[in-house]
Amino acid sequence: METRIAVIGIIVEDVSQSEKINDLLSEYRKVIVGRLGIPYEKKGVCVISVVLDAPNDTISALTGKIGRLPGITAKAVYSKK
């Protein structure tokens, strides 16, 4: 199956959802290339970027599951290759 590189940008406004986010990322760990989390205390949020190499439907599924969590925003950006 053809894969693409993508980055999921996640903004965590409700840190009580962190465990659920980590559970989802663990579930998809085989397609995750890397991840960076930055707490931004000044605004009371955390920003996470997750790089994946996966089929489109897998990227969309993970983005949707994370984005449906309360207090969480998630968007994916796909490479053209």
N, CA and C atoms as an extended XYZ file, in Angstrom:
243
Properties=species:S:1:pos:R:3:atomname:S:1:resname:S:1:resid:I:1 pbc="F F F"
N         0.837       -1.177        0.000 N   MET     1
C         0.000        0.000        0.000 CA  MET     1
C         0.885        1.244        0.000 C   MET     1
N         0.516        2.227       -0.782 N   GLU     2
C         1.288        3.457       -0.897 CA  GLU     2
C         1.156        4.301        0.368 C   GLU     2
N         2.281        4.843        0.802 N   THR     3
C         2.275        5.681        1.998 CA  THR     3
C         2.693        7.101        1.639 C   THR     3
N         2.374        8.023        2.534 N   ARG     4
C         2.774        9.417        2.388 CA  ARG     4
C         3.349        9.908        3.703 C   ARG     4
N         4.168       10.932        3.585 N   ILE     5
C         4.671       11.606        4.775 CA  ILE     5
C         3.657       12.678        5.150 C   ILE     5
N         3.354       12.785        6.424 N   ALA     6
C         2.423       13.802        6.901 CA  ALA     6
C         2.851       14.246        8.290 C   ALA     6
N         2.389       15.430        8.651 N   VAL     7
C         2.586       15.943       10.001 CA  VAL     7
C         1.211       16.234       10.574 C   VAL     7
N         0.945       15.704       11.749 N   ILE     8
C        -0.282       16.054       12.460 CA  ILE     8
C         0.098       17.094       13.509 C   ILE     8
N        -0.525       18.258       13.418 N   GLY     9
C        -0.348       19.296       14.424 CA  GLY     9
C        -1.467       19.183       15.442 C   GLY     9
N        -1.113       19.109       16.703 N   ILE    10
C        -2.093       18.926       17.778 CA  ILE    10
C        -1.929       20.048       18.796 C   ILE    10
N        -3.030       20.707       19.128 N   ILE    11
C        -3.026       21.697       20.201 CA  ILE    11
C        -3.886       21.146       21.332 C   ILE    11
N        -3.269       21.022       22.492 N   VAL    12
C        -3.929       20.451       23.655 CA  VAL    12
C        -4.301       21.592       24.603 C   VAL    12
N        -5.589       21.889       24.668 N   GLU    13
C        -6.075       22.910       25.603 CA  GLU    13
C        -6.572       22.277       26.904 C   GLU    13
N        -6.896       21.002       26.860 N   ASP    14
C        -7.350       20.263       28.045 CA  ASP    14
C        -6.338       19.164       28.330 C   ASP    14
N        -5.390       19.450       29.221 N   VAL    15
C        -4.305       18.495       29.480 CA  VAL    15
C        -4.784       17.196       30.119 C   VAL    15
N        -6.019       17.174       30.604 N   SER    16
C        -6.546       15.919       31.145 CA  SER    16
C        -6.741       14.873       30.042 C   SER    16
N        -6.677       15.292       28.786 N   GLN    17
C        -6.807       14.377       27.646 CA  GLN    17
C        -5.465       13.778       27.220 C   GLN    17
N        -4.391       14.174       27.888 N   SER    18
C        -3.043       13.736       27.486 CA  SER    18
C        -2.885       12.223       27.453 C   SER    18
N        -3.435       11.544       28.426 N   GLU    19
C        -3.319       10.082       28.460 CA  GLU    19
C        -4.013        9.451       27.252 C   GLU    19
N        -5.175        9.974       26.871 N   LYS    20
C        -5.890        9.444       25.703 CA  LYS    20
C        -5.102        9.693       24.427 C   LYS    20
N        -4.486       10.875       24.320 N   ILE    21
C        -3.650       11.162       23.145 CA  ILE    21
C        -2.484       10.183       23.090 C   ILE    21
N        -1.810        9.996       24.221 N   ASN    22
C        -0.678        9.065       24.258 CA  ASN    22
C        -1.093        7.640       23.929 C   ASN    22
N        -2.271        7.225       24.383 N   ASP    23
C        -2.778        5.890       24.047 CA  ASP    23
C        -2.972        5.744       22.540 C   ASP    23
N        -3.557        6.777       21.911 N   LEU    24
C        -3.771        6.729       20.455 CA  LEU    24
C        -2.437        6.710       19.712 C   LEU    24
N        -1.494        7.535       20.146 N   LEU    25
C        -0.192        7.551       19.491 CA  LEU    25
C         0.515        6.203       19.660 C   LEU    25
N         0.378        5.582       20.797 N   SER    26
C         0.964        4.250       20.996 CA  SER    26
C         0.329        3.215       20.073 C   SER    26
N        -0.974        3.343       19.879 N   GLU    27
C        -1.692        2.428       18.990 CA  GLU    27
C        -1.175        2.524       17.552 C   GLU    27
N        -0.759        3.719       17.138 N   TYR    28
C        -0.294        3.959       15.766 CA  TYR    28
C         1.231        4.053       15.683 C   TYR    28
N         1.942        3.572       16.683 N   ARG    29
C         3.392        3.755       16.769 CA  ARG    29
C         4.160        3.197       15.572 C   ARG    29
N         3.634        2.195       14.895 N   LYS    30
C         4.354        1.582       13.770 CA  LYS    30
C         4.494        2.515       12.580 C   LYS    30
N         3.636        3.533       12.483 N   VAL    31
C         3.704        4.457       11.350 CA  VAL    31
C         4.233        5.828       11.758 C   VAL    31
N         4.567        6.006       13.035 N   ILE    32
C         5.080        7.289       13.515 CA  ILE    32
C         6.596        7.326       13.357 C   ILE    32
N         7.063        8.352       12.654 N   VAL    33
C         8.496        8.549       12.439 CA  VAL    33
C         9.101        9.295       13.627 C   VAL    33
N         8.383       10.276       14.142 N   GLY    34
C         8.877       11.051       15.273 CA  GLY    34
C         7.794       11.953       15.826 C   GLY    34
N         8.083       12.499       16.989 N   ARG    35
C         7.094       13.340       17.662 CA  ARG    35
C         7.813       14.365       18.514 C   ARG    35
N         7.221       15.550       18.591 N   LEU    36
C         7.775       16.622       19.405 CA  LEU    36
C         6.645       17.273       20.170 C   LEU    36
N         6.795       17.364       21.487 N   GLY    37
C         5.783       18.003       22.318 CA  GLY    37
C         6.382       19.205       23.026 C   GLY    37
N         5.667       20.322       22.971 N   ILE    38
C         6.151       21.551       23.590 CA  ILE    38
C         5.067       22.117       24.494 C   ILE    38
N         5.307       22.160       25.806 N   PRO    39
C         4.347       22.831       26.684 CA  PRO    39
C         4.540       24.343       26.549 C   PRO    39
N         3.441       25.054       26.372 N   TYR    40
C         3.509       26.516       26.250 CA  TYR    40
C         2.713       27.099       27.406 C   TYR    40
N         3.383       27.214       28.533 N   GLU    41
C         2.729       27.592       29.781 CA  GLU    41
C         2.113       28.986       29.730 C   GLU    41
N         2.716       29.887       28.975 N   LYS    42
C         2.199       31.256       28.872 CA  LYS    42
C         0.744       31.265       28.404 C   LYS    42
N         0.395       30.362       27.508 N   LYS    43
C        -0.968       30.270       26.981 CA  LYS    43
C        -1.755       29.103       27.583 C   LYS    43
N        -1.106       28.301       28.402 N   GLY    44
C        -1.782       27.183       29.051 CA  GLY    44
C        -2.141       26.046       28.112 C   GLY    44
N        -1.320       25.833       27.077 N   VAL    45
C        -1.569       24.756       26.112 CA  VAL    45
C        -0.287       23.951       25.912 C   VAL    45
N        -0.440       22.828       25.259 N   CYS    46
C         0.691       22.040       24.771 CA  CYS    46
C         0.532       21.902       23.267 C   CYS    46
N         1.640       21.954       22.571 N   VAL    47
C         1.630       21.796       21.115 CA  VAL    47
C         2.441       20.551       20.784 C   VAL    47
N         1.845       19.670       20.013 N   ILE    48
C         2.503       18.417       19.638 CA  ILE    48
C         2.518       18.315       18.120 C   ILE    48
N         3.654       17.943       17.566 N   SER    49
C         3.713       17.617       16.141 CA  SER    49
C         4.148       16.162       16.012 C   SER    49
N         3.454       15.442       15.148 N   VAL    50
C         3.716       14.020       14.947 CA  VAL    50
C         3.956       13.790       13.458 C   VAL    50
N         5.113       13.234       13.131 N   VAL    51
C         5.454       12.924       11.743 CA  VAL    51
C         5.145       11.454       11.496 C   VAL    51
N         4.411       11.211       10.392 N   LEU    52
C         4.022        9.839       10.060 CA  LEU    52
C         4.425        9.486        8.635 C   LEU    52
N         4.615        8.216        8.389 N   ASP    53
C         4.766        7.657        7.048 CA  ASP    53
C         3.733        6.539        6.974 C   ASP    53
N         2.581        6.857        6.373 N   ALA    54
C         1.450        5.935        6.446 CA  ALA    54
C         0.507        6.157        5.268 C   ALA    54
N        -0.393        5.215        5.021 N   PRO    55
C        -1.431        5.420        4.008 CA  PRO    55
C        -2.357        6.579        4.430 C   PRO    55
N        -2.956        7.227        3.438 N   ASN    56
C        -3.858        8.358        3.698 CA  ASN    56
C        -4.937        8.032        4.717 C   ASN    56
N        -5.562        6.854        4.575 N   ASP    57
C        -6.670        6.531        5.476 CA  ASP    57
C        -6.203        6.363        6.922 C   ASP    57
N        -4.982        5.891        7.123 N   THR    58
C        -4.437        5.752        8.468 CA  THR    58
C        -4.173        7.123        9.091 C   THR    58
N        -3.600        8.025        8.295 N   ILE    59
C        -3.335        9.385        8.771 CA  ILE    59
C        -4.650       10.078        9.120 C   ILE    59
N        -5.629        9.952        8.255 N   SER    60
C        -6.933       10.574        8.498 CA  SER    60
C        -7.612        9.987        9.730 C   SER    60
N        -7.509        8.682        9.898 N   ALA    61
C        -8.138        8.028       11.047 CA  ALA    61
C        -7.534        8.527       12.359 C   ALA    61
N        -6.211        8.575       12.433 N   LEU    62
C        -5.563        9.039       13.654 CA  LEU    62
C        -5.886       10.507       13.922 C   LEU    62
N        -5.819       11.331       12.890 N   THR    63
C        -6.132       12.753       13.046 CA  THR    63
C        -7.561       12.936       13.549 C   THR    63
N        -8.494       12.202       12.993 N   GLY    64
C        -9.891       12.296       13.404 CA  GLY    64
C       -10.109       11.857       14.836 C   GLY    64
N        -9.485       10.741       15.225 N   LYS    65
C        -9.647       10.235       16.595 CA  LYS    65
C        -9.105       11.232       17.614 C   LYS    65
N        -7.960       11.821       17.308 N   ILE    66
C        -7.375       12.799       18.231 CA  ILE    66
C        -8.217       14.076       18.244 C   ILE    66
N        -8.627       14.535       17.074 N   GLY    67
C        -9.387       15.778       16.968 CA  GLY    67
C       -10.761       15.725       17.605 C   GLY    67
N       -11.314       14.527       17.780 N   ARG    68
C       -12.630       14.388       18.423 CA  ARG    68
C       -12.565       14.440       19.949 C   ARG    68
N       -11.374       14.378       20.502 N   LEU    69
C       -11.244       14.467       21.952 CA  LEU    69
C       -11.592       15.889       22.398 C   LEU    69
N       -12.295       16.031       23.509 N   PRO    70
C       -12.653       17.369       23.993 CA  PRO    70
C       -11.413       18.193       24.353 C   PRO    70
N       -11.396       19.441       23.932 N   GLY    71
C       -10.287       20.329       24.261 CA  GLY    71
C        -9.047       20.120       23.421 C   GLY    71
N        -9.189       19.385       22.315 N   ILE    72
C        -8.060       19.069       21.440 CA  ILE    72
C        -8.381       19.505       20.015 C   ILE    72
N        -7.399       20.102       19.350 N   THR    73
C        -7.504       20.420       17.931 CA  THR    73
C        -6.391       19.678       17.211 C   THR    73
N        -6.738       19.027       16.099 N   ALA    74
C        -5.729       18.285       15.329 CA  ALA    74
C        -5.976       18.479       13.840 C   ALA    74
N        -4.912       18.757       13.113 N   LYS    75
C        -4.973       18.918       11.656 CA  LYS    75
C        -3.764       18.229       11.054 C   LYS    75
N        -3.954       17.663        9.868 N   ALA    76
C        -2.857       16.987        9.170 CA  ALA    76
C        -2.440       17.782        7.948 C   ALA    76
N        -1.143       17.779        7.687 N   VAL    77
C        -0.558       18.363        6.483 CA  VAL    77
C         0.180       17.238        5.778 C   VAL    77
N        -0.135       17.043        4.492 N   TYR    78
C         0.422       15.930        3.723 CA  TYR    78
C         1.494       16.397        2.763 C   TYR    78
N         2.502       15.561        2.551 N   SER    79
C         3.491       15.833        1.515 CA  SER    79
C         2.867       15.557        0.156 C   SER    79
N         3.450       16.101       -0.878 N   LYS    80
C         2.950       15.856       -2.230 CA  LYS    80
C         3.493       14.563       -2.814 C   LYS    80
N         4.506       13.998       -2.185 N   LYS    81
C         5.109       12.752       -2.670 CA  LYS    81
C         4.476       11.550       -2.031 C   LYS    81
